[in-house]
Amino acid sequence: MAPRIVAGLFQSEGIAEDACHRLKTEGVPAGDIGRKVLKEIGRPPETMEPELEAGFLGPLLLGNFRETFAPYIRNGETLVYVQAATDEQVEMAIDVLKLYTPIEVRVFPGAEGADP
């Protein structure tokens, strides 16, 4: 089974960091967890348009970032993403992320051999 990416968007970097620590406590290897602070306020600046179009998270999040998470970006929100190889790991990651009241949680197909 191809790995999947569980992604949660949080209102602040601190909340996201707490979720990352909990994932590690639950046994998720640090190398399977990533965090990206999204600091845009309001509309993304024009200078960021190429990054949004190119998928600045690389092969981790497949699909159109602008349609999935960009509408939620307002002021310092932070994305946490976890690589999960099994259904049990996906469910555990979702359950842990939901403990920290995310704005949104989604599961994406992962790229073979991709690092978070």
C-alpha positions in Angstrom: 0.0 0.0 0.0 1.3 3.4 -0.9 1.9 5.8 2.0 -0.6 8.6 2.5 -0.2 12.0 4.0 -2.5 13.2 6.8 -2.5 17.0 6.9 -4.0 19.2 9.6 -4.3 23.0 9.5 -4.0 24.7 12.9 -4.8 28.3 14.0 -1.3 28.8 15.4 2.2 27.5 15.3 2.1 26.7 19.0 -1.0 24.4 18.7 0.6 22.7 15.7 3.8 22.2 17.6 1.8 20.6 20.5 0.2 18.2 17.9 3.7 17.3 16.5 4.9 16.5 20.0 1.9 14.3 20.7 2.4 12.4 17.4 6.0 11.7 18.5 4.8 10.5 21.9 2.4 8.2 20.1 5.3 6.6 18.2 5.4 8.4 14.9 9.0 8.8 13.8 10.1 12.5 13.7 11.1 12.0 10.1 7.5 11.2 9.1 6.2 14.5 10.6 6.5 17.9 8.9 5.3 21.4 9.8 5.0 24.5 7.7 4.0 27.9 9.1 1.8 29.8 6.6 2.2 33.5 7.5 0.2 35.2 4.8 -2.4 37.7 6.0 -5.4 38.1 3.8 -4.8 37.3 0.1 -1.4 35.8 -0.6 1.0 38.4 -2.0 1.6 38.3 -5.8 5.2 37.2 -5.2 3.9 34.0 -3.7 1.6 33.1 -6.6 4.3 31.0 -8.4 4.9 29.0 -5.2 1.2 28.3 -4.7 0.9 27.2 -8.3 4.0 25.0 -8.1 2.9 23.3 -4.9 5.6 24.6 -2.5 5.3 21.5 -0.3 6.7 19.4 -3.2 5.4 15.9 -3.8 3.8 15.6 -0.4 0.5 17.2 -1.1 -1.0 16.2 -4.4 -3.8 18.2 -5.9 -4.4 21.8 -5.9 -3.2 23.5 -2.7 -5.2 26.7 -3.6 -8.4 24.7 -3.5 -7.7 22.6 -0.4 -6.0 24.8 2.2 -5.2 28.2 0.8 -8.8 29.5 1.5 -8.1 29.1 5.2 -4.8 31.0 5.3 -5.3 34.3 7.1 -2.8 35.0 9.9 -0.1 32.5 10.9 -1.9 29.3 10.5 0.4 26.2 10.5 0.1 23.0 8.5 1.2 19.7 10.1 1.6 16.7 7.8 2.3 13.1 8.6 3.4 10.3 6.4 1.3 7.1 7.2 1.9 3.7 5.6 -1.1 1.8 7.0 -4.8 2.4 7.6 -4.1 2.2 11.3 -1.4 4.9 11.1 -3.7 7.1 9.1 -6.5 6.7 11.7 -4.1 7.3 14.6 -2.7 10.5 12.9 -6.2 11.8 12.3 -7.3 11.1 15.9 -4.2 12.8 17.3 -4.5 15.9 15.1 -8.2 16.2 16.0 -7.3 16.4 19.7 -5.9 19.9 18.9 -9.0 21.3 17.2 -7.6 21.8 13.7 -9.3 24.1 11.2 -9.3 21.2 8.7 -7.8 17.6 8.5 -7.5 15.8 5.1 -5.8 12.7 3.8 -3.9 12.8 0.6 -2.2 10.0 -1.5 1.5 10.1 -0.8 4.3 9.9 -3.3 6.5 6.8 -3.1 9.8 7.5 -1.5 8.9 11.1 -0.5 10.1 12.6 2.7 7.9 15.0 4.6 
